[in-house]
Amino acid sequence: MSEKELRRNLAVFPMSSVMQLTDLTARKIRYYEEQELIFPERNAGNNRLFSLNDIDRLLDIKEMLSDDFSIKEIKKQFLKIEQKEKQLSEEKIRIALYNDLMKESGLY
């Protein structure tokens, strides 16, 4: 994972900042968490901390809801995306292993 992606996954934003950035209420954000659309981390005081990726996802949810998607449809869309990303990651691993094997065997 690149440093940029690591930084985007770093949970540092408190609820108040996320509310301002997304124009969503705390209740809506908690609801999306209950629906397992977002997964904020918790600090030692049990307060939610959000990453840039969490904020992007909240903005995507907000946009999809304004386009008349249901929560169930949004979950399906996110699941499809996650499955594609996982599949691509597995494919990259297989290609890298294949290339390593070919180099080690002297066939490449």
Chimera marker file (.cmm) of the C-alpha trace (Angstrom):
<marker_set name="trace">
<marker id="1" x="0.000" y="0.000" z="0.000" r="1" g="1" b="0" radius="0.5"/>
<marker id="2" x="1.397" y="3.381" z="-0.952" r="1" g="1" b="0" radius="0.5"/>
<marker id="3" x="2.099" y="6.086" z="1.595" r="1" g="1" b="0" radius="0.5"/>
<marker id="4" x="-0.703" y="8.161" z="0.099" r="1" g="1" b="0" radius="0.5"/>
<marker id="5" x="-3.205" y="5.346" z="0.636" r="1" g="1" b="0" radius="0.5"/>
<marker id="6" x="-1.925" y="4.792" z="4.171" r="1" g="1" b="0" radius="0.5"/>
<marker id="7" x="-2.506" y="8.474" z="4.915" r="1" g="1" b="0" radius="0.5"/>
<marker id="8" x="-6.029" y="8.376" z="3.423" r="1" g="1" b="0" radius="0.5"/>
<marker id="9" x="-6.848" y="5.463" z="5.759" r="1" g="1" b="0" radius="0.5"/>
<marker id="10" x="-5.494" y="7.215" z="8.858" r="1" g="1" b="0" radius="0.5"/>
<marker id="11" x="-8.407" y="7.925" z="11.202" r="1" g="1" b="0" radius="0.5"/>
<marker id="12" x="-7.860" y="11.424" z="12.615" r="1" g="1" b="0" radius="0.5"/>
<marker id="13" x="-11.078" y="13.397" z="12.094" r="1" g="1" b="0" radius="0.5"/>
<marker id="14" x="-13.560" y="13.706" z="14.981" r="1" g="1" b="0" radius="0.5"/>
<marker id="15" x="-17.317" y="13.607" z="14.425" r="1" g="1" b="0" radius="0.5"/>
<marker id="16" x="-17.630" y="17.411" z="14.562" r="1" g="1" b="0" radius="0.5"/>
<marker id="17" x="-15.191" y="17.890" z="11.669" r="1" g="1" b="0" radius="0.5"/>
<marker id="18" x="-16.856" y="15.166" z="9.613" r="1" g="1" b="0" radius="0.5"/>
<marker id="19" x="-20.245" y="16.799" z="10.168" r="1" g="1" b="0" radius="0.5"/>
<marker id="20" x="-18.908" y="20.098" z="8.830" r="1" g="1" b="0" radius="0.5"/>
<marker id="21" x="-17.147" y="18.502" z="5.860" r="1" g="1" b="0" radius="0.5"/>
<marker id="22" x="-20.099" y="16.363" z="4.789" r="1" g="1" b="0" radius="0.5"/>
<marker id="23" x="-23.030" y="18.500" z="5.947" r="1" g="1" b="0" radius="0.5"/>
<marker id="24" x="-24.486" y="15.403" z="7.628" r="1" g="1" b="0" radius="0.5"/>
<marker id="25" x="-25.860" y="15.194" z="11.143" r="1" g="1" b="0" radius="0.5"/>
<marker id="26" x="-24.222" y="13.032" z="13.796" r="1" g="1" b="0" radius="0.5"/>
<marker id="27" x="-27.351" y="10.902" z="13.849" r="1" g="1" b="0" radius="0.5"/>
<marker id="28" x="-27.130" y="10.192" z="10.098" r="1" g="1" b="0" radius="0.5"/>
<marker id="29" x="-23.446" y="9.326" z="10.378" r="1" g="1" b="0" radius="0.5"/>
<marker id="30" x="-24.145" y="6.959" z="13.280" r="1" g="1" b="0" radius="0.5"/>
<marker id="31" x="-27.001" y="5.423" z="11.265" r="1" g="1" b="0" radius="0.5"/>
<marker id="32" x="-24.682" y="4.734" z="8.314" r="1" g="1" b="0" radius="0.5"/>
<marker id="33" x="-22.298" y="3.096" z="10.755" r="1" g="1" b="0" radius="0.5"/>
<marker id="34" x="-25.140" y="0.961" z="12.158" r="1" g="1" b="0" radius="0.5"/>
<marker id="35" x="-25.983" y="-0.061" z="8.593" r="1" g="1" b="0" radius="0.5"/>
<marker id="36" x="-22.322" y="-1.085" z="8.125" r="1" g="1" b="0" radius="0.5"/>
<marker id="37" x="-21.710" y="1.396" z="5.341" r="1" g="1" b="0" radius="0.5"/>
<marker id="38" x="-18.815" y="3.024" z="7.202" r="1" g="1" b="0" radius="0.5"/>
<marker id="39" x="-16.440" y="1.691" z="9.847" r="1" g="1" b="0" radius="0.5"/>
<marker id="40" x="-14.875" y="4.536" z="11.847" r="1" g="1" b="0" radius="0.5"/>
<marker id="41" x="-12.204" y="3.712" z="14.378" r="1" g="1" b="0" radius="0.5"/>
<marker id="42" x="-12.515" y="4.510" z="18.084" r="1" g="1" b="0" radius="0.5"/>
<marker id="43" x="-9.988" y="6.299" z="20.262" r="1" g="1" b="0" radius="0.5"/>
<marker id="44" x="-9.186" y="5.525" z="23.910" r="1" g="1" b="0" radius="0.5"/>
<marker id="45" x="-12.188" y="7.631" z="24.981" r="1" g="1" b="0" radius="0.5"/>
<marker id="46" x="-14.436" y="5.591" z="22.645" r="1" g="1" b="0" radius="0.5"/>
<marker id="47" x="-14.995" y="8.575" z="20.331" r="1" g="1" b="0" radius="0.5"/>
<marker id="48" x="-15.301" y="7.913" z="16.618" r="1" g="1" b="0" radius="0.5"/>
<marker id="49" x="-12.378" y="8.913" z="14.418" r="1" g="1" b="0" radius="0.5"/>
<marker id="50" x="-12.758" y="9.076" z="10.650" r="1" g="1" b="0" radius="0.5"/>
<marker id="51" x="-10.288" y="8.872" z="7.788" r="1" g="1" b="0" radius="0.5"/>
<marker id="52" x="-10.333" y="10.728" z="4.481" r="1" g="1" b="0" radius="0.5"/>
<marker id="53" x="-11.644" y="7.520" z="2.901" r="1" g="1" b="0" radius="0.5"/>
<marker id="54" x="-14.504" y="7.455" z="5.439" r="1" g="1" b="0" radius="0.5"/>
<marker id="55" x="-15.373" y="11.040" z="4.521" r="1" g="1" b="0" radius="0.5"/>
<marker id="56" x="-15.299" y="10.203" z="0.806" r="1" g="1" b="0" radius="0.5"/>
<marker id="57" x="-17.593" y="7.262" z="1.442" r="1" g="1" b="0" radius="0.5"/>
<marker id="58" x="-20.034" y="9.433" z="3.405" r="1" g="1" b="0" radius="0.5"/>
<marker id="59" x="-20.123" y="11.899" z="0.523" r="1" g="1" b="0" radius="0.5"/>
<marker id="60" x="-20.748" y="9.000" z="-1.878" r="1" g="1" b="0" radius="0.5"/>
<marker id="61" x="-23.597" y="7.763" z="0.328" r="1" g="1" b="0" radius="0.5"/>
<marker id="62" x="-25.094" y="11.238" z="0.452" r="1" g="1" b="0" radius="0.5"/>
<marker id="63" x="-24.908" y="11.549" z="-3.342" r="1" g="1" b="0" radius="0.5"/>
<marker id="64" x="-26.374" y="8.098" z="-3.934" r="1" g="1" b="0" radius="0.5"/>
<marker id="65" x="-29.268" y="8.822" z="-1.586" r="1" g="1" b="0" radius="0.5"/>
<marker id="66" x="-29.966" y="12.054" z="-3.464" r="1" g="1" b="0" radius="0.5"/>
<marker id="67" x="-30.043" y="9.924" z="-6.648" r="1" g="1" b="0" radius="0.5"/>
<marker id="68" x="-32.803" y="7.825" z="-5.032" r="1" g="1" b="0" radius="0.5"/>
<marker id="69" x="-30.727" y="4.772" z="-4.138" r="1" g="1" b="0" radius="0.5"/>
<marker id="70" x="-31.934" y="2.887" z="-1.072" r="1" g="1" b="0" radius="0.5"/>
<marker id="71" x="-29.580" y="1.925" z="1.752" r="1" g="1" b="0" radius="0.5"/>
<marker id="72" x="-29.862" y="-1.683" z="0.592" r="1" g="1" b="0" radius="0.5"/>
<marker id="73" x="-28.844" y="-0.719" z="-2.965" r="1" g="1" b="0" radius="0.5"/>
<marker id="74" x="-25.935" y="1.343" z="-1.664" r="1" g="1" b="0" radius="0.5"/>
<marker id="75" x="-24.714" y="-1.631" z="0.373" r="1" g="1" b="0" radius="0.5"/>
<marker id="76" x="-24.870" y="-3.804" z="-2.753" r="1" g="1" b="0" radius="0.5"/>
<marker id="77" x="-22.900" y="-1.243" z="-4.771" r="1" g="1" b="0" radius="0.5"/>
<marker id="78" x="-20.193" y="-0.966" z="-2.107" r="1" g="1" b="0" radius="0.5"/>
<marker id="79" x="-20.023" y="-4.759" z="-1.829" r="1" g="1" b="0" radius="0.5"/>
<marker id="80" x="-19.535" y="-5.070" z="-5.606" r="1" g="1" b="0" radius="0.5"/>
<marker id="81" x="-16.733" y="-2.500" z="-5.498" r="1" g="1" b="0" radius="0.5"/>
<marker id="82" x="-15.031" y="-4.262" z="-2.580" r="1" g="1" b="0" radius="0.5"/>
<marker id="83" x="-15.260" y="-7.624" z="-4.358" r="1" g="1" b="0" radius="0.5"/>
<marker id="84" x="-13.736" y="-6.161" z="-7.533" r="1" g="1" b="0" radius="0.5"/>
<marker id="85" x="-10.904" y="-4.572" z="-5.537" r="1" g="1" b="0" radius="0.5"/>
<marker id="86" x="-10.236" y="-7.863" z="-3.754" r="1" g="1" b="0" radius="0.5"/>
<marker id="87" x="-10.274" y="-9.730" z="-7.047" r="1" g="1" b="0" radius="0.5"/>
<marker id="88" x="-7.814" y="-7.260" z="-8.577" r="1" g="1" b="0" radius="0.5"/>
<marker id="89" x="-5.535" y="-7.562" z="-5.551" r="1" g="1" b="0" radius="0.5"/>
<marker id="90" x="-5.574" y="-11.355" z="-5.771" r="1" g="1" b="0" radius="0.5"/>
<marker id="91" x="-4.858" y="-11.176" z="-9.488" r="1" g="1" b="0" radius="0.5"/>
<marker id="92" x="-1.874" y="-8.865" z="-8.891" r="1" g="1" b="0" radius="0.5"/>
<marker id="93" x="-0.540" y="-11.293" z="-6.277" r="1" g="1" b="0" radius="0.5"/>
<marker id="94" x="-0.878" y="-14.244" z="-8.674" r="1" g="1" b="0" radius="0.5"/>
<marker id="95" x="0.942" y="-12.341" z="-11.425" r="1" g="1" b="0" radius="0.5"/>
<marker id="96" x="3.737" y="-11.327" z="-9.053" r="1" g="1" b="0" radius="0.5"/>
<marker id="97" x="4.122" y="-14.925" z="-7.819" r="1" g="1" b="0" radius="0.5"/>
<marker id="98" x="4.155" y="-16.224" z="-11.383" r="1" g="1" b="0" radius="0.5"/>
<marker id="99" x="6.831" y="-13.714" z="-12.367" r="1" g="1" b="0" radius="0.5"/>
<marker id="100" x="8.926" y="-14.602" z="-9.300" r="1" g="1" b="0" radius="0.5"/>
<marker id="101" x="8.647" y="-18.316" z="-10.080" r="1" g="1" b="0" radius="0.5"/>
<marker id="102" x="9.649" y="-17.761" z="-13.693" r="1" g="1" b="0" radius="0.5"/>
<marker id="103" x="12.671" y="-15.680" z="-12.660" r="1" g="1" b="0" radius="0.5"/>
<marker id="104" x="13.769" y="-18.232" z="-10.029" r="1" g="1" b="0" radius="0.5"/>
<marker id="105" x="13.426" y="-21.120" z="-12.475" r="1" g="1" b="0" radius="0.5"/>
<marker id="106" x="15.418" y="-19.286" z="-15.119" r="1" g="1" b="0" radius="0.5"/>
<marker id="107" x="12.578" y="-19.461" z="-17.610" r="1" g="1" b="0" radius="0.5"/>
<marker id="108" x="11.997" y="-15.722" z="-17.598" r="1" g="1" b="0" radius="0.5"/>
<link id1="1" id2="2" r="1" g="1" b="0" radius="0.2"/>
<link id1="2" id2="3" r="1" g="1" b="0" radius="0.2"/>
<link id1="3" id2="4" r="1" g="1" b="0" radius="0.2"/>
<link id1="4" id2="5" r="1" g="1" b="0" radius="0.2"/>
<link id1="5" id2="6" r="1" g="1" b="0" radius="0.2"/>
<link id1="6" id2="7" r="1" g="1" b="0" radius="0.2"/>
<link id1="7" id2="8" r="1" g="1" b="0" radius="0.2"/>
<link id1="8" id2="9" r="1" g="1" b="0" radius="0.2"/>
<link id1="9" id2="10" r="1" g="1" b="0" radius="0.2"/>
<link id1="10" id2="11" r="1" g="1" b="0" radius="0.2"/>
<link id1="11" id2="12" r="1" g="1" b="0" radius="0.2"/>
<link id1="12" id2="13" r="1" g="1" b="0" radius="0.2"/>
<link id1="13" id2="14" r="1" g="1" b="0" radius="0.2"/>
<link id1="14" id2="15" r="1" g="1" b="0" radius="0.2"/>
<link id1="15" id2="16" r="1" g="1" b="0" radius="0.2"/>
<link id1="16" id2="17" r="1" g="1" b="0" radius="0.2"/>
<link id1="17" id2="18" r="1" g="1" b="0" radius="0.2"/>
<link id1="18" id2="19" r="1" g="1" b="0" radius="0.2"/>
<link id1="19" id2="20" r="1" g="1" b="0" radius="0.2"/>
<link id1="20" id2="21" r="1" g="1" b="0" radius="0.2"/>
<link id1="21" id2="22" r="1" g="1" b="0" radius="0.2"/>
<link id1="22" id2="23" r="1" g="1" b="0" radius="0.2"/>
<link id1="23" id2="24" r="1" g="1" b="0" radius="0.2"/>
<link id1="24" id2="25" r="1" g="1" b="0" radius="0.2"/>
<link id1="25" id2="26" r="1" g="1" b="0" radius="0.2"/>
<link id1="26" id2="27" r="1" g="1" b="0" radius="0.2"/>
<link id1="27" id2="28" r="1" g="1" b="0" radius="0.2"/>
<link id1="28" id2="29" r="1" g="1" b="0" radius="0.2"/>
<link id1="29" id2="30" r="1" g="1" b="0" radius="0.2"/>
<link id1="30" id2="31" r="1" g="1" b="0" radius="0.2"/>
<link id1="31" id2="32" r="1" g="1" b="0" radius="0.2"/>
<link id1="32" id2="33" r="1" g="1" b="0" radius="0.2"/>
<link id1="33" id2="34" r="1" g="1" b="0" radius="0.2"/>
<link id1="34" id2="35" r="1" g="1" b="0" radius="0.2"/>
<link id1="35" id2="36" r="1" g="1" b="0" radius="0.2"/>
<link id1="36" id2="37" r="1" g="1" b="0" radius="0.2"/>
<link id1="37" id2="38" r="1" g="1" b="0" radius="0.2"/>
<link id1="38" id2="39" r="1" g="1" b="0" radius="0.2"/>
<link id1="39" id2="40" r="1" g="1" b="0" radius="0.2"/>
<link id1="40" id2="41" r="1" g="1" b="0" radius="0.2"/>
<link id1="41" id2="42" r="1" g="1" b="0" radius="0.2"/>
<link id1="42" id2="43" r="1" g="1" b="0" radius="0.2"/>
<link id1="43" id2="44" r="1" g="1" b="0" radius="0.2"/>
<link id1="44" id2="45" r="1" g="1" b="0" radius="0.2"/>
<link id1="45" id2="46" r="1" g="1" b="0" radius="0.2"/>
<link id1="46" id2="47" r="1" g="1" b="0" radius="0.2"/>
<link id1="47" id2="48" r="1" g="1" b="0" radius="0.2"/>
<link id1="48" id2="49" r="1" g="1" b="0" radius="0.2"/>
<link id1="49" id2="50" r="1" g="1" b="0" radius="0.2"/>
<link id1="50" id2="51" r="1" g="1" b="0" radius="0.2"/>
<link id1="51" id2="52" r="1" g="1" b="0" radius="0.2"/>
<link id1="52" id2="53" r="1" g="1" b="0" radius="0.2"/>
<link id1="53" id2="54" r="1" g="1" b="0" radius="0.2"/>
<link id1="54" id2="55" r="1" g="1" b="0" radius="0.2"/>
<link id1="55" id2="56" r="1" g="1" b="0" radius="0.2"/>
<link id1="56" id2="57" r="1" g="1" b="0" radius="0.2"/>
<link id1="57" id2="58" r="1" g="1" b="0" radius="0.2"/>
<link id1="58" id2="59" r="1" g="1" b="0" radius="0.2"/>
<link id1="59" id2="60" r="1" g="1" b="0" radius="0.2"/>
<link id1="60" id2="61" r="1" g="1" b="0" radius="0.2"/>
<link id1="61" id2="62" r="1" g="1" b="0" radius="0.2"/>
<link id1="62" id2="63" r="1" g="1" b="0" radius="0.2"/>
<link id1="63" id2="64" r="1" g="1" b="0" radius="0.2"/>
<link id1="64" id2="65" r="1" g="1" b="0" radius="0.2"/>
<link id1="65" id2="66" r="1" g="1" b="0" radius="0.2"/>
<link id1="66" id2="67" r="1" g="1" b="0" radius="0.2"/>
<link id1="67" id2="68" r="1" g="1" b="0" radius="0.2"/>
<link id1="68" id2="69" r="1" g="1" b="0" radius="0.2"/>
<link id1="69" id2="70" r="1" g="1" b="0" radius="0.2"/>
<link id1="70" id2="71" r="1" g="1" b="0" radius="0.2"/>
<link id1="71" id2="72" r="1" g="1" b="0" radius="0.2"/>
<link id1="72" id2="73" r="1" g="1" b="0" radius="0.2"/>
<link id1="73" id2="74" r="1" g="1" b="0" radius="0.2"/>
<link id1="74" id2="75" r="1" g="1" b="0" radius="0.2"/>
<link id1="75" id2="76" r="1" g="1" b="0" radius="0.2"/>
<link id1="76" id2="77" r="1" g="1" b="0" radius="0.2"/>
<link id1="77" id2="78" r="1" g="1" b="0" radius="0.2"/>
<link id1="78" id2="79" r="1" g="1" b="0" radius="0.2"/>
<link id1="79" id2="80" r="1" g="1" b="0" radius="0.2"/>
<link id1="80" id2="81" r="1" g="1" b="0" radius="0.2"/>
<link id1="81" id2="82" r="1" g="1" b="0" radius="0.2"/>
<link id1="82" id2="83" r="1" g="1" b="0" radius="0.2"/>
<link id1="83" id2="84" r="1" g="1" b="0" radius="0.2"/>
<link id1="84" id2="85" r="1" g="1" b="0" radius="0.2"/>
<link id1="85" id2="86" r="1" g="1" b="0" radius="0.2"/>
<link id1="86" id2="87" r="1" g="1" b="0" radius="0.2"/>
<link id1="87" id2="88" r="1" g="1" b="0" radius="0.2"/>
<link id1="88" id2="89" r="1" g="1" b="0" radius="0.2"/>
<link id1="89" id2="90" r="1" g="1" b="0" radius="0.2"/>
<link id1="90" id2="91" r="1" g="1" b="0" radius="0.2"/>
<link id1="91" id2="92" r="1" g="1" b="0" radius="0.2"/>
<link id1="92" id2="93" r="1" g="1" b="0" radius="0.2"/>
<link id1="93" id2="94" r="1" g="1" b="0" radius="0.2"/>
<link id1="94" id2="95" r="1" g="1" b="0" radius="0.2"/>
<link id1="95" id2="96" r="1" g="1" b="0" radius="0.2"/>
<link id1="96" id2="97" r="1" g="1" b="0" radius="0.2"/>
<link id1="97" id2="98" r="1" g="1" b="0" radius="0.2"/>
<link id1="98" id2="99" r="1" g="1" b="0" radius="0.2"/>
<link id1="99" id2="100" r="1" g="1" b="0" radius="0.2"/>
<link id1="100" id2="101" r="1" g="1" b="0" radius="0.2"/>
<link id1="101" id2="102" r="1" g="1" b="0" radius="0.2"/>
<link id1="102" id2="103" r="1" g="1" b="0" radius="0.2"/>
<link id1="103" id2="104" r="1" g="1" b="0" radius="0.2"/>
<link id1="104" id2="105" r="1" g="1" b="0" radius="0.2"/>
<link id1="105" id2="106" r="1" g="1" b="0" radius="0.2"/>
<link id1="106" id2="107" r="1" g="1" b="0" radius="0.2"/>
<link id1="107" id2="108" r="1" g="1" b="0" radius="0.2"/>
</marker_set>
